[in-house]
């Protein structure tokens, strides 16, 4: 089974990065990747920046990969006027989505625990991807510099030497989704900065009061 969200998560887990990818950023990008899958399947379309269920395709006739999370995502699409802006979909669907995909990977046996001895007698462990056909397909897609995958990865904060020069996404609907992901990630970064600033201000105040 291979889908854009799954490929994106595999790239995130495999790609060395100068900084860890924020789970919230990755969750937003995964929600965007799901939406792009729905657009490809013609299950939804974008009209004036809103996610609109297709009126030309019966939901029962939509062909998506056999993926429980994609099925859940499609079922969560708002089907009443005025429908939902792309940005709102990303925030609502993206909540905890990275954790949900990781749990699915673990349940499917796609993760193993790697032990690493550090600091003398102490052992640490982390979950890593096992070698599967799905992982190899994701690697090939990444190596081929597939525009949508590269753009979603860049939006989530996953960078390497390819992403800066990747071909542009020519599909207008997919490009609009990726732009919305980029905006949402930037908004989340600003919120983290505001919270960090408030915590810092509170710490300084307590220090001055002698706490």
Beta strands, then each sheet from edge to edge (+ up, - down):
strand 1: 44-47
strand 2: 50-53
strand 3: 84-85
strand 4: 111-117
strand 5: 123-129
sheet 1: 1+ 2- 3+
sheet 2: 4+ 5-
end
